[in-house]
């Protein structure tokens, strides 16, 4: 159940949960100024009363390890997927990016399977990136032949004042010390460079409507940014936020919402759906002739742009400038 916004954390268990807690946006450490915002399956999600940033306390995050985030079954499903279709998804992102940076050195933090960076290569950007998870790194390096290093960003020794653009797609919500990441990103960019990132948006229409049922809310997502808190974090680290655009990942909607409903109808709701199953379902849905896929992409882009314009989406793309 959702707890009252004014419910202060004061019993012994709640004090243990807030041990070593710190708001990464405003640096608040006063445990009396954090409230329980959501409770999802025993997971307490708190809000800093000073800046309104919502996050999961370190107490719940001790055993999270992203080095084995995806397994070989997911890799197999990715290999069997349609690379052309994945490139189209990222071309849509580059339509936004090209308004700010049409060429130059691009660094992607958290490359994932690598299709964004691969698309950047096709468009003529000078690309680099890092990925710490074994299977995505293996695919990006061996299948897409990308210049990607396998390393944790906190261990990475970057070039400073070097890149024209640094991107993070659905990465910052996973990182406890997100403030340190933003600070390091700032040092890597040239003066006049751009940080472009996408994160789930806690004050989006979908998130507000779904509350604890929001699919983006879970243990692997530690940070729940609003437009206000992501702006405050970036600008405290020296960036100037120049654009925030609503975004919705239609592929994820397809895999998380429609597929979940299908399983519930089959009374399989108690069985956890794996990443590989979702990817295999997506592969099945898009197993169409090329001409049909082109029509699907055209319709998808119209819907995406319309929803973005209406601010109907549960993620946001943030463009920030190093002045």
C-alpha positions, 0 to 999 in steps of 0.5 A: 500500500502507498504510505502517507506523504507526511509519514515520517520514518521513526521506528527501528526498522525504518531507522535501519533502512535509512542508515547512510542515506543521502539525497544525491541531488541536494546532498541532504543527510538528515534522516528526519527529512525523508518520507516513505513515498511508495511501498512496492512488494516490501521495497521502501522508496523514499522522498527527500523533503528538501528537494523532492528527489525520490530514490531507493535507500542503500539498505535494499541495494547491497546485492545488486550486480550489473556485471551479469545483468543479462544471460546467454539466453538473452544474448541468443534472442538478441542475435536472432533479432532484427538489427535493421529494426533496432537501428530505426529506433535509434535513428529516431533518437538521432533526429533529436540529437542532430539538432544539437550535434551533427558530427564529432566525438560521441561517447556512450556510457552503458552501451548495452547491446550497442545498436545506438552506438552502431547507428552513430557509426553509420551516421559518421560520428567518431564513437567510443563507449563502455559496458560493464555487463558481460553479454551486452559487451560481448554482442557489441564487441564481437557481433557489431565490432564496436570500439567498446571497453568492458569496465565499470565507469567508476574504474574508467580513466577517461579523456578529459575535455575531449568529447563533443557529446556523451550519451546515457540511455536508461543508465542513470536510474541504475546508479546509486552515486548518480551525482558522481557520474554526472560530475565525471561526464562533465569532465569528459566533455569539451566546452560547448559539448552536450550530455544527452540522457534518457531516464524514467520520469516519476512525474510523467502521466503514466507514472502518476497514473500507475503509482506502485504498479509502474513497470519502471519501479523496482529494485534495479532502478534506484533513482526516480527523477522528475523534470525538476530533480534531474534539472537540479542535479545536472545544473549543480554539476555545471550543466545547463539543461536546454531541453526535456522531451517526453519519451515512451519506449514502445518496444518495452510497452509491447514486451512488458504490458501486452506480453504480461497481460497475455501471460495473466490470461493463461494464469502464468502471472506467478511465474517470473518473465525472463528477459529472454522470453520478452525478447523472444516475444518481441522477435516473434511480433516483428518477424515480418517482411521488410515492407511491412516493417517500414510501415510499422516504423512510419506509424510508430514514429508518428505515434511516438512524436505525437505522444512526446508532444503531448507529454504522454510517456513514462521516460524523458530525454534530457539535453544538457549543455556544458557552457 
